[in-house]
Amino acid sequence: MRRSARTLLVLAILVGGATWLLGQTQQAPQQNFSAGNLNGIGITNGLFTTPALTGLTNGTGLQLFNTATSCTTAATINTPCTTASISLPVGYSDTNYRVLCQGLGVTAFPQLQTVTKSNATFTITLNNLTAAAATYASFDCAAAHN
């Protein structure tokens, strides 16, 4: 088979039962959805709308929060400190949850070393990477239980 520069490669993609041809000037079929089965996801009659967001409420599934509970290491390299207990907005019945915290407002070179959990609280242990006192001013945290 001889190939030429005029060969047009047509790629057919099947999407939701409709065939789309790339390189063709063809109107794609329009599908209209009823708002009744798509409530809450921002689609009404086939058009995207802005969903109404009223904020998140912490619950036993997912919790997002900020805490200013921190600690400051000594001015000696590799000298950890542990925060006071940080309360979860909603306590769990066990310690089989995940907690992730991002340090904010850094002083020197702190490092998040470990997290120790109980049902309703946890602590964060920081370590310093230099011979300067290190800390975070606050933490943004997320906790989730499966």
N, CA, C and O atoms as CSV, one atom per row, in Angstrom:
chain,resi,resn,atom,element,x,y,z
A,1,MET,N,N,0.839,-1.179,0.000
A,1,MET,CA,C,0.000,0.000,0.000
A,1,MET,C,C,0.883,1.240,0.000
A,1,MET,O,O,1.815,1.335,0.798
A,2,ARG,N,N,0.605,2.175,-0.871
A,2,ARG,CA,C,1.378,3.393,-0.998
A,2,ARG,C,C,0.829,4.473,-0.060
A,2,ARG,O,O,-0.375,4.725,-0.009
A,3,ARG,N,N,1.737,5.094,0.670
A,3,ARG,CA,C,1.351,6.159,1.600
A,3,ARG,C,C,1.645,7.502,0.967
A,3,ARG,O,O,2.672,7.658,0.306
A,4,SER,N,N,0.784,8.458,1.151
A,4,SER,CA,C,1.033,9.798,0.623
A,4,SER,C,C,0.715,10.831,1.684
A,4,SER,O,O,0.112,10.509,2.707
A,5,ALA,N,N,1.109,12.048,1.453
A,5,ALA,CA,C,0.862,13.139,2.389
A,5,ALA,C,C,-0.624,13.451,2.474
A,5,ALA,O,O,-1.075,14.095,3.421
A,6,ARG,N,N,-1.388,12.994,1.479
A,6,ARG,CA,C,-2.814,13.277,1.469
A,6,ARG,C,C,-3.632,12.272,2.264
A,6,ARG,O,O,-4.853,12.394,2.364
A,7,THR,N,N,-2.964,11.289,2.823
A,7,THR,CA,C,-3.699,10.291,3.593
A,7,THR,C,C,-4.259,10.935,4.851
A,7,THR,O,O,-3.538,11.579,5.613
A,8,LEU,N,N,-5.517,10.757,5.048
A,8,LEU,CA,C,-6.184,11.331,6.211
A,8,LEU,C,C,-6.426,10.223,7.218
A,8,LEU,O,O,-7.076,9.217,6.935
A,9,LEU,N,N,-5.893,10.439,8.373
A,9,LEU,CA,C,-6.086,9.475,9.441
A,9,LEU,C,C,-7.319,9.884,10.228
A,9,LEU,O,O,-7.377,10.971,10.802
A,10,VAL,N,N,-8.270,9.023,10.245
A,10,VAL,CA,C,-9.500,9.301,10.955
A,10,VAL,C,C,-9.528,8.398,12.180
A,10,VAL,O,O,-9.408,7.176,12.081
A,11,LEU,N,N,-9.686,9.022,13.317
A,11,LEU,CA,C,-9.713,8.303,14.577
A,11,LEU,C,C,-11.133,8.321,15.095
A,11,LEU,O,O,-11.701,9.386,15.343
A,12,ALA,N,N,-11.695,7.164,15.255
A,12,ALA,CA,C,-13.065,7.082,15.765
A,12,ALA,C,C,-13.014,6.744,17.242
A,12,ALA,O,O,-12.354,5.791,17.656
A,13,ILE,N,N,-13.713,7.532,18.019
A,13,ILE,CA,C,-13.786,7.321,19.458
A,13,ILE,C,C,-15.248,7.137,19.821
A,13,ILE,O,O,-16.097,7.955,19.464
A,14,LEU,N,N,-15.528,6.087,20.515
A,14,LEU,CA,C,-16.891,5.854,20.957
A,14,LEU,C,C,-17.047,6.433,22.341
A,14,LEU,O,O,-16.367,6.012,23.277
A,15,VAL,N,N,-17.933,7.392,22.478
A,15,VAL,CA,C,-18.165,8.050,23.757
A,15,VAL,C,C,-19.659,8.026,24.037
A,15,VAL,O,O,-20.443,8.644,23.317
A,16,GLY,N,N,-20.045,7.320,25.074
A,16,GLY,CA,C,-21.445,7.308,25.474
A,16,GLY,C,C,-22.398,6.927,24.364
A,16,GLY,O,O,-23.507,7.456,24.297
A,17,GLY,N,N,-21.987,6.008,23.480
A,17,GLY,CA,C,-22.864,5.560,22.417
A,17,GLY,C,C,-22.793,6.433,21.174
A,17,GLY,O,O,-23.410,6.085,20.167
A,18,ALA,N,N,-22.074,7.545,21.192
A,18,ALA,CA,C,-21.961,8.419,20.034
A,18,ALA,C,C,-20.575,8.278,19.437
A,18,ALA,O,O,-19.602,8.121,20.174
A,19,THR,N,N,-20.465,8.331,18.125
A,19,THR,CA,C,-19.182,8.229,17.449
A,19,THR,C,C,-18.685,9.634,17.131
A,19,THR,O,O,-19.404,10.435,16.534
A,20,TRP,N,N,-17.453,9.928,17.533
A,20,TRP,CA,C,-16.838,11.221,17.265
A,20,TRP,C,C,-15.707,10.972,16.272
A,20,TRP,O,O,-14.880,10.087,16.494
A,21,LEU,N,N,-15.658,11.716,15.211
A,21,LEU,CA,C,-14.600,11.578,14.224
A,21,LEU,C,C,-13.729,12.817,14.290
A,21,LEU,O,O,-14.203,13.937,14.102
A,22,LEU,N,N,-12.450,12.603,14.559
A,22,LEU,CA,C,-11.519,13.720,14.599
A,22,LEU,C,C,-11.142,14.084,13.178
A,22,LEU,O,O,-10.909,13.197,12.357
A,23,GLY,N,N,-11.078,15.341,12.874
A,23,GLY,CA,C,-10.737,15.793,11.538
A,23,GLY,C,C,-11.969,16.022,10.686
A,23,GLY,O,O,-11.836,16.454,9.541
A,24,GLN,N,N,-13.127,15.759,11.177
A,24,GLN,CA,C,-14.372,15.966,10.463
A,24,GLN,C,C,-15.086,17.182,11.032
A,24,GLN,O,O,-14.950,17.476,12.220
A,25,THR,N,N,-15.825,17.873,10.228
A,25,THR,CA,C,-16.615,18.998,10.701
A,25,THR,C,C,-18.060,18.546,10.826
A,25,THR,O,O,-18.909,18.866,9.994
A,26,GLN,N,N,-18.306,17.817,11.855
A,26,GLN,CA,C,-19.606,17.217,12.059
A,26,GLN,C,C,-20.129,17.626,13.423
A,26,GLN,O,O,-19.364,17.653,14.387
A,27,GLN,N,N,-21.398,17.942,13.530
A,27,GLN,CA,C,-22.005,18.310,14.814
A,27,GLN,C,C,-22.179,17.045,15.640
A,27,GLN,O,O,-22.727,16.053,15.159
A,28,ALA,N,N,-21.713,17.082,16.883
A,28,ALA,CA,C,-21.870,15.938,17.781
A,28,ALA,C,C,-23.320,15.853,18.226
A,28,ALA,O,O,-23.965,16.884,18.418
A,29,PRO,N,N,-23.842,14.655,18.394
A,29,PRO,CA,C,-25.214,14.531,18.865
A,29,PRO,C,C,-25.356,15.099,20.268
A,29,PRO,O,O,-24.456,14.954,21.096
A,30,GLN,N,N,-26.473,15.739,20.534
A,30,GLN,CA,C,-26.705,16.344,21.843
A,30,GLN,C,C,-27.621,15.449,22.640
A,30,GLN,O,O,-28.619,14.938,22.132
A,31,GLN,N,N,-27.268,15.267,23.896
A,31,GLN,CA,C,-28.099,14.479,24.793
A,31,GLN,C,C,-28.588,15.388,25.897
A,31,GLN,O,O,-27.811,16.150,26.471
A,32,ASN,N,N,-29.858,15.312,26.193
A,32,ASN,CA,C,-30.419,16.092,27.280
A,32,ASN,C,C,-30.682,15.182,28.464
A,32,ASN,O,O,-31.261,14.106,28.316
A,33,PHE,N,N,-30.259,15.612,29.625
A,33,PHE,CA,C,-30.447,14.851,30.840
A,33,PHE,C,C,-31.516,15.538,31.677
A,33,PHE,O,O,-31.640,16.763,31.656
A,34,SER,N,N,-32.266,14.765,32.393
A,34,SER,CA,C,-33.247,15.386,33.280
A,34,SER,C,C,-32.565,15.773,34.572
A,34,SER,O,O,-31.681,15.066,35.054
A,35,ALA,N,N,-32.977,16.900,35.134
A,35,ALA,CA,C,-32.376,17.387,36.378
A,35,ALA,C,C,-32.709,16.471,37.542
A,35,ALA,O,O,-32.004,16.466,38.551
A,36,GLY,N,N,-33.752,15.712,37.413
A,36,GLY,CA,C,-34.176,14.857,38.516
A,36,GLY,C,C,-33.144,13.827,38.921
A,36,GLY,O,O,-33.014,13.534,40.109
A,37,ASN,N,N,-32.392,13.259,37.962
A,37,ASN,CA,C,-31.417,12.236,38.324
A,37,ASN,C,C,-29.999,12.778,38.439
A,37,ASN,O,O,-29.063,12.007,38.652
A,38,LEU,N,N,-29.825,14.072,38.303
A,38,LEU,CA,C,-28.484,14.651,38.392
A,38,LEU,C,C,-28.395,15.753,39.430
A,38,LEU,O,O,-27.438,16.528,39.421
A,39,ASN,N,N,-29.363,15.842,40.321
A,39,ASN,CA,C,-29.332,16.881,41.349
A,39,ASN,C,C,-28.067,16.802,42.180
A,39,ASN,O,O,-27.590,15.708,42.484
A,40,GLY,N,N,-27.533,17.924,42.541
A,40,GLY,CA,C,-26.386,17.978,43.426
A,40,GLY,C,C,-25.043,17.914,42.740
A,40,GLY,O,O,-24.019,18.100,43.397
A,41,ILE,N,N,-25.002,17.653,41.422
A,41,ILE,CA,C,-23.697,17.602,40.770
A,41,ILE,C,C,-23.506,18.723,39.762
A,41,ILE,O,O,-22.512,18.735,39.035
A,42,GLY,N,N,-24.434,19.659,39.705
A,42,GLY,CA,C,-24.242,20.841,38.881
A,42,GLY,C,C,-24.600,20.674,37.424
A,42,GLY,O,O,-24.123,21.448,36.593
A,43,ILE,N,N,-25.424,19.691,37.075
A,43,ILE,CA,C,-25.843,19.532,35.689
A,43,ILE,C,C,-27.358,19.622,35.652
A,43,ILE,O,O,-28.045,18.915,36.390
A,44,THR,N,N,-27.878,20.483,34.801
A,44,THR,CA,C,-29.318,20.623,34.652
A,44,THR,C,C,-29.639,20.686,33.169
A,44,THR,O,O,-29.109,21.540,32.458
A,45,ASN,N,N,-30.496,19.798,32.693
A,45,ASN,CA,C,-30.933,19.762,31.293
A,45,ASN,C,C,-29.762,19.810,30.310
A,45,ASN,O,O,-29.825,20.516,29.303
A,46,GLY,N,N,-28.707,19.070,30.596
A,46,GLY,CA,C,-27.571,18.991,29.690
A,46,GLY,C,C,-26.605,20.152,29.781
A,46,GLY,O,O,-25.593,20.145,29.080
A,47,LEU,N,N,-26.870,21.158,30.617
A,47,LEU,CA,C,-25.982,22.310,30.753
A,47,LEU,C,C,-25.333,22.305,32.122
A,47,LEU,O,O,-25.971,21.938,33.109
A,48,PHE,N,N,-24.085,22.703,32.194
A,48,PHE,CA,C,-23.400,22.791,33.471
A,48,PHE,C,C,-23.826,24.066,34.185
A,48,PHE,O,O,-23.894,25.135,33.577
A,49,THR,N,N,-24.107,23.951,35.451
A,49,THR,CA,C,-24.448,25.098,36.274
A,49,THR,C,C,-23.505,25.117,37.461
A,49,THR,O,O,-22.818,24.129,37.722
A,50,THR,N,N,-23.463,26.200,38.165
A,50,THR,CA,C,-22.631,26.299,39.357
A,50,THR,C,C,-23.369,25.659,40.525
A,50,THR,O,O,-24.452,26.115,40.894
A,51,PRO,N,N,-22.797,24.602,41.115
A,51,PRO,CA,C,-23.482,23.972,42.248
A,51,PRO,C,C,-23.457,24.889,43.464
A,51,PRO,O,O,-22.522,25.667,43.653
A,52,ALA,N,N,-24.490,24.787,44.278
A,52,ALA,CA,C,-24.557,25.574,45.507
A,52,ALA,C,C,-23.737,24.879,46.581
A,52,ALA,O,O,-24.068,23.766,46.988
A,53,LEU,N,N,-22.680,25.517,47.041
A,53,LEU,CA,C,-21.832,24.961,48.084
A,53,LEU,C,C,-22.060,25.738,49.366
A,53,LEU,O,O,-21.948,26.964,49.390
A,54,THR,N,N,-22.377,25.027,50.418
A,54,THR,CA,C,-22.641,25.700,51.681
A,54,THR,C,C,-21.540,25.428,52.695
A,54,THR,O,O,-21.712,25.723,53.878
A,55,GLY,N,N,-20.424,24.879,52.266
A,55,GLY,CA,C,-19.323,24.590,53.180
A,55,GLY,C,C,-19.333,23.142,53.623
A,55,GLY,O,O,-20.327,22.435,53.457
A,56,LEU,N,N,-18.232,22.713,54.180
A,56,LEU,CA,C,-18.100,21.351,54.665
A,56,LEU,C,C,-18.410,21.293,56.147
A,56,LEU,O,O,-18.118,22.225,56.896
A,57,THR,N,N,-18.999,20.199,56.552
A,57,THR,CA,C,-19.254,19.949,57.961
A,57,THR,C,C,-18.425,18.741,58.361
A,57,THR,O,O,-18.507,17.693,57.721
A,58,ASN,N,N,-17.630,18.875,59.411
A,58,ASN,CA,C,-16.826,17.746,59.862
A,58,ASN,C,C,-17.736,16.646,60.374
A,58,ASN,O,O,-18.711,16.912,61.078
A,59,GLY,N,N,-17.420,15.418,60.023
A,59,GLY,CA,C,-18.165,14.255,60.475
A,59,GLY,C,C,-17.206,13.104,60.665
A,59,GLY,O,O,-15.990,13.286,60.590
A,60,THR,N,N,-17.733,11.929,60.909
A,60,THR,CA,C,-16.861,10.787,61.171
A,60,THR,C,C,-16.199,10.258,59.901
A,60,THR,O,O,-15.270,9.455,59.992
A,61,GLY,N,N,-16.647,10.681,58.729
A,61,GLY,CA,C,-16.005,10.242,57.492
A,61,GLY,C,C,-14.781,11.065,57.158
A,61,GLY,O,O,-13.694,10.519,56.971
A,62,LEU,N,N,-14.949,12.385,57.082
A,62,LEU,CA,C,-13.859,13.292,56.717
A,62,LEU,C,C,-13.928,14.544,57.581
A,62,LEU,O,O,-14.997,15.122,57.781
A,63,GLN,N,N,-12.770,14.951,58.088
A,63,GLN,CA,C,-12.670,16.167,58.906
A,63,GLN,C,C,-11.526,17.016,58.370
A,63,GLN,O,O,-10.435,16.503,58.121
A,64,LEU,N,N,-11.765,18.293,58.193
A,64,LEU,CA,C,-10.750,19.248,57.749
A,64,LEU,C,C,-10.705,20.373,58.770
A,64,LEU,O,O,-11.736,20.969,59.084
A,65,PHE,N,N,-9.513,20.670,59.293
A,65,PHE,CA,C,-9.427,21.671,60.355
A,65,PHE,C,C,-8.022,22.242,60.439
A,65,PHE,O,O,-7.080,21.707,59.854
A,66,ASN,N,N,-7.897,23.342,61.180
A,66,ASN,CA,C,-6.631,24.010,61.417
A,66,ASN,C,C,-6.386,24.034,62.918
A,66,ASN,O,O,-7.322,24.163,63.707
A,67,THR,N,N,-5.116,23.907,63.308
A,67,THR,CA,C,-4.769,24.006,64.726
A,67,THR,C,C,-3.507,24.843,64.887
A,67,THR,O,O,-2.581,24.747,64.082
A,68,ALA,N,N,-3.480,25.653,65.920
A,68,ALA,CA,C,-2.296,26.441,66.255
A,68,ALA,C,C,-1.465,25.754,67.329
A,68,ALA,O,O,-0.472,26.314,67.794
A,69,THR,N,N,-1.856,24.549,67.727
A,69,THR,CA,C,-1.087,23.788,68.718
A,69,THR,C,C,0.192,23.296,68.061
A,69,THR,O,O,0.152,22.496,67.127
A,70,SER,N,N,1.315,23.773,68.550
A,70,SER,CA,C,2.609,23.414,67.983
A,70,SER,C,C,3.618,23.283,69.104
A,70,SER,O,O,3.257,23.360,70.279
A,71,CYS,N,N,4.858,23.090,68.761
A,71,CYS,CA,C,5.951,23.073,69.737
A,71,CYS,C,C,7.193,23.604,69.041
A,71,CYS,O,O,7.230,23.704,67.815
A,72,THR,N,N,8.207,23.945,69.824
A,72,THR,CA,C,9.459,24.462,69.273
A,72,THR,C,C,10.601,23.582,69.746
A,72,THR,O,O,10.735,23.315,70.941
A,73,THR,N,N,11.419,23.135,68.812
A,73,THR,CA,C,12.555,22.286,69.158
A,73,THR,C,C,13.633,23.099,69.861
A,73,THR,O,O,13.622,24.329,69.826
A,74,ALA,N,N,14.551,22.407,70.490
A,74,ALA,CA,C,15.723,23.075,71.064
A,74,ALA,C,C,16.628,23.520,69.911
A,74,ALA,O,O,16.463,23.070,68.777
A,75,ALA,N,N,17.576,24.398,70.204
A,75,ALA,CA,C,18.498,24.905,69.185
A,75,ALA,C,C,19.692,23.984,69.026
A,75,ALA,O,O,20.830,24.439,68.904
A,76,THR,N,N,19.428,22.695,69.029
A,76,THR,CA,C,20.445,21.666,68.819
A,76,THR,C,C,19.933,20.746,67.727
A,76,THR,O,O,18.769,20.347,67.757
A,77,ILE,N,N,20.769,20.403,66.770
A,77,ILE,CA,C,20.323,19.575,65.653
A,77,ILE,C,C,19.767,18.240,66.160
A,77,ILE,O,O,20.280,17.662,67.118
A,78,ASN,N,N,18.719,17.770,65.504
A,78,ASN,CA,C,18.099,16.480,65.795
A,78,ASN,C,C,17.586,16.394,67.239
A,78,ASN,O,O,17.846,15.416,67.941
A,79,THR,N,N,16.854,17.431,67.672
A,79,THR,CA,C,16.259,17.457,69.004
A,79,THR,C,C,14.749,17.610,68.845
A,79,THR,O,O,14.260,18.730,68.694
A,80,PRO,N,N,13.998,16.498,68.876
A,80,PRO,CA,C,12.557,16.573,68.630
A,80,PRO,C,C,11.768,17.202,69.775
A,80,PRO,O,O,12.238,17.267,70.912
A,81,CYS,N,N,10.556,17.664,69.452
A,81,CYS,CA,C,9.587,18.127,70.438
A,81,CYS,C,C,8.231,17.559,70.044
A,81,CYS,O,O,8.009,17.236,68.877
A,82,THR,N,N,7.333,17.437,70.999
A,82,THR,CA,C,6.001,16.897,70.741
A,82,THR,C,C,4.957,17.915,71.170
A,82,THR,O,O,5.061,18.496,72.250
A,83,THR,N,N,3.954,18.132,70.331
A,83,THR,CA,C,2.894,19.089,70.636
A,83,THR,C,C,2.045,18.582,71.797
A,83,THR,O,O,2.090,17.403,72.148
A,84,ALA,N,N,1.284,19.476,72.377
A,84,ALA,CA,C,0.234,19.064,73.315
A,84,ALA,C,C,-0.825,18.321,72.498
A,84,ALA,O,O,-0.778,18.332,71.268
A,85,SER,N,N,-1.760,17.688,73.164
A,85,SER,CA,C,-2.821,16.960,72.461
A,85,SER,C,C,-3.639,17.901,71.587
A,85,SER,O,O,-4.025,18.989,72.014
A,86,ILE,N,N,-3.894,17.468,70.363
A,86,ILE,CA,C,-4.720,18.202,69.412
A,86,ILE,C,C,-6.035,17.436,69.302
A,86,ILE,O,O,-6.038,16.258,68.943
A,87,SER,N,N,-7.135,18.089,69.606
A,87,SER,CA,C,-8.444,17.428,69.581
A,87,SER,C,C,-9.002,17.372,68.164
A,87,SER,O,O,-8.946,18.355,67.424
A,88,LEU,N,N,-9.539,16.213,67.798
A,88,LEU,CA,C,-10.272,16.080,66.550
A,88,LEU,C,C,-11.617,16.792,66.698
A,88,LEU,O,O,-12.199,16.751,67.782
A,89,PRO,N,N,-12.128,17.439,65.662
A,89,PRO,CA,C,-13.446,18.057,65.774
A,89,PRO,C,C,-14.533,17.043,66.159
A,89,PRO,O,O,-15.439,17.360,66.929
A,90,VAL,N,N,-14.433,15.828,65.620
A,90,VAL,CA,C,-15.350,14.734,65.948
A,90,VAL,C,C,-14.487,13.516,66.275
A,90,VAL,O,O,-13.724,13.054,65.426
A,91,GLY,N,N,-14.600,12.995,67.492
A,91,GLY,CA,C,-13.794,11.847,67.893
A,91,GLY,C,C,-14.231,10.568,67.200
A,91,GLY,O,O,-15.369,10.456,66.745
A,92,TYR,N,N,-13.321,9.604,67.120
A,92,TYR,CA,C,-13.603,8.292,66.528
A,92,TYR,C,C,-13.706,7.247,67.631
A,92,TYR,O,O,-13.278,7.479,68.762
A,93,SER,N,N,-14.273,6.105,67.295
A,93,SER,CA,C,-14.422,5.024,68.271
A,93,SER,C,C,-13.154,4.189,68.385
A,93,SER,O,O,-13.042,3.362,69.289
A,94,ASP,N,N,-12.197,4.393,67.483
A,94,ASP,CA,C,-10.936,3.658,67.520
A,94,ASP,C,C,-9.846,4.524,66.882
A,94,ASP,O,O,-10.094,5.672,66.512
A,95,THR,N,N,-8.649,3.968,66.758
A,95,THR,CA,C,-7.540,4.732,66.175
A,95,THR,C,C,-7.246,4.311,64.736
A,95,THR,O,O,-6.152,4.568,64.232
A,96,ASN,N,N,-8.195,3.675,64.077
A,96,ASN,CA,C,-8.011,3.230,62.694
A,96,ASN,C,C,-8.387,4.331,61.706
A,96,ASN,O,O,-9.055,4.067,60.707
A,97,TYR,N,N,-7.971,5.537,61.976
A,97,TYR,CA,C,-8.191,6.647,61.062
A,97,TYR,C,C,-6.848,7.148,60.557
A,97,TYR,O,O,-5.801,6.843,61.129
A,98,ARG,N,N,-6.891,7.908,59.494
A,98,ARG,CA,C,-5.678,8.516,58.947
A,98,ARG,C,C,-5.727,9.999,59.262
A,98,ARG,O,O,-6.787,10.622,59.191
A,99,VAL,N,N,-4.592,10.557,59.607
A,99,VAL,CA,C,-4.503,11.997,59.834
A,99,VAL,C,C,-3.281,12.515,59.068
A,99,VAL,O,O,-2.194,11.943,59.143
A,100,LEU,N,N,-3.483,13.590,58.344
A,100,LEU,CA,C,-2.427,14.235,57.570
A,100,LEU,C,C,-2.413,15.708,57.943
A,100,LEU,O,O,-3.459,16.358,57.964
A,101,CYS,N,N,-1.244,16.231,58.234
A,101,CYS,CA,C,-1.131,17.645,58.586
A,101,CYS,C,C,-0.030,18.302,57.766
A,101,CYS,O,O,1.028,17.717,57.534
A,102,GLN,N,N,-0.298,19.516,57.338
A,102,GLN,CA,C,0.664,20.335,56.610
A,102,GLN,C,C,1.062,21.493,57.508
A,102,GLN,O,O,0.208,22.269,57.939
A,103,GLY,N,N,2.364,21.618,57.796
A,103,GLY,CA,C,2.837,22.708,58.634
A,103,GLY,C,C,2.809,24.034,57.904
A,103,GLY,O,O,3.158,24.107,56.726
A,104,LEU,N,N,2.389,25.096,58.608
A,104,LEU,CA,C,2.317,26.448,58.050
A,104,LEU,C,C,3.139,27.396,58.923
A,104,LEU,O,O,3.287,27.158,60.121
A,105,GLY,N,N,3.662,28.443,58.349
A,105,GLY,CA,C,4.422,29.440,59.120
A,105,GLY,C,C,5.701,28.860,59.684
A,105,GLY,O,O,5.854,28.738,60.899
A,106,VAL,N,N,6.607,28.507,58.814
A,106,VAL,CA,C,7.834,27.805,59.203
A,106,VAL,C,C,8.866,28.738,59.824
A,106,VAL,O,O,9.049,29.868,59.371
A,107,THR,N,N,9.541,28.251,60.872
A,107,THR,CA,C,10.688,28.917,61.472
A,107,THR,C,C,11.845,27.926,61.436
A,107,THR,O,O,11.717,26.814,61.949
A,108,ALA,N,N,12.964,28.307,60.842
A,108,ALA,CA,C,14.148,27.447,60.652
A,108,ALA,C,C,13.764,26.258,59.770
A,108,ALA,O,O,13.106,26.451,58.747
A,109,PHE,N,N,14.158,25.027,60.139
A,109,PHE,CA,C,13.918,23.866,59.293
A,109,PHE,C,C,13.258,22.731,60.074
A,109,PHE,O,O,13.910,21.726,60.355
A,110,PRO,N,N,11.964,22.871,60.435
A,110,PRO,CA,C,11.300,21.786,61.145
A,110,PRO,C,C,10.918,20.649,60.182
A,110,PRO,O,O,10.805,20.849,58.972
A,111,GLN,N,N,10.732,19.492,60.735
A,111,GLN,CA,C,10.347,18.309,59.976
A,111,GLN,C,C,9.279,17.569,60.774
A,111,GLN,O,O,9.473,17.314,61.963
A,112,LEU,N,N,8.156,17.217,60.149
A,112,LEU,CA,C,7.156,16.394,60.819
A,112,LEU,C,C,7.715,14.982,60.910
A,112,LEU,O,O,8.007,14.353,59.893
A,113,GLN,N,N,7.858,14.497,62.117
A,113,GLN,CA,C,8.491,13.199,62.317
A,113,GLN,C,C,7.463,12.082,62.510
A,113,GLN,O,O,7.483,11.100,61.768
A,114,THR,N,N,6.573,12.213,63.483
A,114,THR,CA,C,5.571,11.176,63.744
A,114,THR,C,C,4.266,11.808,64.217
A,114,THR,O,O,4.224,12.967,64.631
A,115,VAL,N,N,3.211,11.016,64.143
A,115,VAL,CA,C,1.903,11.366,64.696
A,115,VAL,C,C,1.500,10.221,65.607
A,115,VAL,O,O,1.593,9.056,65.218
A,116,THR,N,N,1.053,10.538,66.815
A,116,THR,CA,C,0.573,9.533,67.772
A,116,THR,C,C,-0.910,9.787,67.994
A,116,THR,O,O,-1.304,10.890,68.373
A,117,LYS,N,N,-1.754,8.743,67.755
A,117,LYS,CA,C,-3.199,8.917,67.771
A,117,LYS,C,C,-3.855,8.252,68.977
A,117,LYS,O,O,-3.409,7.211,69.459
A,118,SER,N,N,-4.931,8.888,69.448
A,118,SER,CA,C,-5.889,8.247,70.356
A,118,SER,C,C,-7.252,8.428,69.691
A,118,SER,O,O,-7.322,8.962,68.584
A,119,ASN,N,N,-8.320,8.003,70.330
A,119,ASN,CA,C,-9.646,8.078,69.700
A,119,ASN,C,C,-10.088,9.497,69.374
A,119,ASN,O,O,-10.702,9.723,68.331
A,120,ALA,N,N,-9.795,10.445,70.230
A,120,ALA,CA,C,-10.309,11.798,70.050
A,120,ALA,C,C,-9.217,12.852,69.891
A,120,ALA,O,O,-9.519,14.008,69.595
A,121,THR,N,N,-7.959,12.475,70.081
A,121,THR,CA,C,-6.852,13.433,69.993
A,121,THR,C,C,-5.660,12.796,69.290
A,121,THR,O,O,-5.624,11.587,69.063
A,122,PHE,N,N,-4.694,13.630,68.952
A,122,PHE,CA,C,-3.416,13.151,68.423
A,122,PHE,C,C,-2.337,14.170,68.761
A,122,PHE,O,O,-2.641,15.319,69.083
A,123,THR,N,N,-1.091,13.755,68.689
A,123,THR,CA,C,0.047,14.657,68.869
A,123,THR,C,C,0.949,14.554,67.656
A,123,THR,O,O,0.949,13.543,66.953
A,124,ILE,N,N,1.711,15.599,67.416
A,124,ILE,CA,C,2.675,15.634,66.311
A,124,ILE,C,C,4.055,15.825,66.914
A,124,ILE,O,O,4.248,16.707,67.751
A,125,THR,N,N,5.005,15.019,66.506
A,125,THR,CA,C,6.395,15.185,66.924
A,125,THR,C,C,7.166,15.829,65.777
A,125,THR,O,O,7.169,15.329,64.652
A,126,LEU,N,N,7.819,16.946,66.082
A,126,LEU,CA,C,8.654,17.662,65.124
A,126,LEU,C,C,10.116,17.393,65.420
A,126,LEU,O,O,10.480,17.100,66.559
A,127,ASN,N,N,10.942,17.489,64.415
A,127,ASN,CA,C,12.385,17.397,64.586
A,127,ASN,C,C,12.995,18.580,63.842
A,127,ASN,O,O,12.403,19.096,62.895
A,128,ASN,N,N,14.178,19.005,64.274
A,128,ASN,CA,C,14.849,20.094,63.575
A,128,ASN,C,C,16.019,19.548,62.768
A,128,ASN,O,O,16.710,18.626,63.201
A,129,LEU,N,N,16.230,20.121,61.605
A,129,LEU,CA,C,17.276,19.651,60.699
A,129,LEU,C,C,18.552,20.475,60.796
A,129,LEU,O,O,19.541,20.164,60.132
A,130,THR,N,N,18.541,21.529,61.622
A,130,THR,CA,C,19.737,22.352,61.817
A,130,THR,C,C,19.884,22.642,63.306
A,130,THR,O,O,19.046,22.235,64.111
A,131,ALA,N,N,20.940,23.340,63.665
A,131,ALA,CA,C,21.169,23.693,65.067
A,131,ALA,C,C,20.469,25.002,65.415
A,131,ALA,O,O,21.037,25.855,66.097
A,132,ALA,N,N,19.235,25.156,64.945
A,132,ALA,CA,C,18.421,26.340,65.267
A,132,ALA,C,C,17.061,25.852,65.747
A,132,ALA,O,O,16.571,24.817,65.294
A,133,ALA,N,N,16.463,26.588,66.650
A,133,ALA,CA,C,15.121,26.231,67.123
A,133,ALA,C,C,14.163,26.263,65.938
A,133,ALA,O,O,14.148,27.228,65.174
A,134,ALA,N,N,13.362,25.208,65.782
A,134,ALA,CA,C,12.477,25.078,64.623
A,134,ALA,C,C,11.040,24.839,65.080
A,134,ALA,O,O,10.793,24.184,66.093
A,135,THR,N,N,10.096,25.389,64.305
A,135,THR,CA,C,8.679,25.198,64.625
A,135,THR,C,C,7.820,25.517,63.423
A,135,THR,O,O,8.300,26.060,62.427
A,136,TYR,N,N,6.539,25.175,63.522
A,136,TYR,CA,C,5.493,25.632,62.617
A,136,TYR,C,C,4.533,26.469,63.452
A,136,TYR,O,O,4.277,26.142,64.611
A,137,ALA,N,N,4.006,27.532,62.887
A,137,ALA,CA,C,3.055,28.377,63.603
A,137,ALA,C,C,1.704,27.683,63.763
A,137,ALA,O,O,1.030,27.858,64.778
A,138,SER,N,N,1.305,26.890,62.753
A,138,SER,CA,C,0.027,26.182,62.798
A,138,SER,C,C,0.074,25.023,61.816
A,138,SER,O,O,1.062,24.839,61.106
A,139,PHE,N,N,-0.996,24.247,61.781
A,139,PHE,CA,C,-1.124,23.102,60.879
A,139,PHE,C,C,-2.510,23.089,60.258
A,139,PHE,O,O,-3.500,23.346,60.943
A,140,ASP,N,N,-2.589,22.794,58.969
A,140,ASP,CA,C,-3.847,22.441,58.312
A,140,ASP,C,C,-3.893,20.924,58.315
A,140,ASP,O,O,-2.954,20.277,57.851
A,141,CYS,N,N,-4.972,20.344,58.830
A,141,CYS,CA,C,-5.056,18.887,58.980
A,141,CYS,C,C,-6.311,18.314,58.347
A,141,CYS,O,O,-7.328,18.993,58.205
A,142,ALA,N,N,-6.212,17.052,57.974
A,142,ALA,CA,C,-7.349,16.280,57.480
A,142,ALA,C,C,-7.301,14.926,58.200
A,142,ALA,O,O,-6.240,14.321,58.348
A,143,ALA,N,N,-8.473,14.472,58.642
A,143,ALA,CA,C,-8.590,13.163,59.268
A,143,ALA,C,C,-9.721,12.423,58.568
A,143,ALA,O,O,-10.769,13.006,58.295
A,144,ALA,N,N,-9.517,11.155,58.280
A,144,ALA,CA,C,-10.534,10.348,57.614
A,144,ALA,C,C,-10.526,8.945,58.179
A,144,ALA,O,O,-9.471,8.391,58.488
A,145,HIS,N,N,-11.700,8.381,58.309
A,145,HIS,CA,C,-11.877,7.022,58.819
A,145,HIS,C,C,-12.561,6.201,57.738
A,145,HIS,O,O,-13.516,6.659,57.111
A,146,ASN,N,N,-12.070,4.984,57.522
A,146,ASN,CA,C,-12.703,4.152,56.494
A,146,ASN,C,C,-13.602,3.115,57.098
A,146,ASN,O,O,-14.213,2.330,56.373
